[in-house]
């Protein structure tokens, strides 16, 4: 299995909007990918959030990174303070 964590920084007031996008836009796209196992979103409540996803293979995780880039570009580019920080590896 392969895991990927993406952390994001945004204004605290934007937390509910970012959470909604993560759960209602991004999660269904990733969940439809072959090799998907699990997805979670965490909002710190203080302007930071992170997604954690688990896939069967690195290739499936890489595909999700490509999809995440599209979602960020299309829906979050004006909200995020910095590009997402990505940590990934074998589980």
C-alpha positions in Angstrom: 0.0 0.0 0.0 1.0 3.6 -0.6 0.0 6.7 1.4 0.0 10.4 0.5 -0.5 13.3 2.8 -1.1 16.8 1.4 -1.1 19.8 3.9 -2.6 23.1 3.0 -2.5 26.7 4.6 -5.3 29.1 4.2 -7.1 31.9 6.1 -8.9 30.5 9.2 -12.2 32.0 7.8 -11.8 29.9 4.7 -11.6 26.6 6.6 -15.3 25.6 6.0 -15.0 26.3 2.3 -11.8 24.3 1.9 -13.3 21.4 3.9 -16.4 21.4 1.7 -14.2 21.3 -1.4 -12.0 18.5 0.0 -15.0 16.4 1.0 -17.5 17.1 -1.7 -15.3 17.8 -4.8 -11.9 16.2 -4.3 -12.8 13.0 -2.3 -15.3 11.7 -4.9 -12.8 12.1 -7.7 -10.1 10.3 -5.8 -12.4 7.6 -4.5 -13.4 6.7 -8.2 -9.7 6.0 -9.1 -8.6 2.4 -9.5 -6.4 1.4 -6.5 -8.1 3.8 -4.0 -8.5 2.5 -0.5 -9.2 5.3 2.0 -9.4 9.2 2.2 -9.6 11.5 5.2 -9.6 15.3 5.6 -8.5 17.2 8.7 -9.1 20.9 9.3 -7.1 22.2 12.3 -9.6 25.1 12.7 -6.6 27.5 12.6 -5.9 27.9 8.9 -4.3 24.6 8.2 -5.7 21.3 6.8 -4.5 18.0 5.5 -5.7 15.2 3.4 -4.6 11.6 3.9 -5.2 9.0 1.2 -4.2 5.4 0.9 -3.9 3.6 -2.4 -3.0 0.1 -3.4 0.0 1.3 -5.4 2.3 4.3 -5.9 0.9 4.6 -9.5 -2.6 5.1 -8.1 -1.3 7.7 -5.6 0.6 9.5 -8.4 -2.7 9.7 -10.4 -4.4 11.2 -7.4 -1.6 13.9 -7.2 -2.4 14.8 -10.8 -6.1 15.0 -10.0 -5.4 17.0 -6.8 -3.5 19.6 -8.8 -6.5 20.1 -11.1 -8.8 20.6 -8.1 -6.5 23.0 -6.4 -6.0 25.0 -9.6 -9.8 25.0 -10.4 -11.2 25.7 -6.9 -8.5 26.6 -4.4 -5.9 28.7 -6.1 -7.3 32.0 -4.7 -7.8 30.6 -1.2 -4.5 28.7 -0.5 -1.6 30.8 0.9 1.1 28.4 -0.3 1.3 25.3 -2.6 0.4 22.1 -0.8 3.2 20.3 1.0 3.2 16.6 0.0 4.6 13.7 2.0 4.2 10.2 0.5 5.6 6.7 0.9 5.0 3.0 1.3 2.9 1.9 4.2 
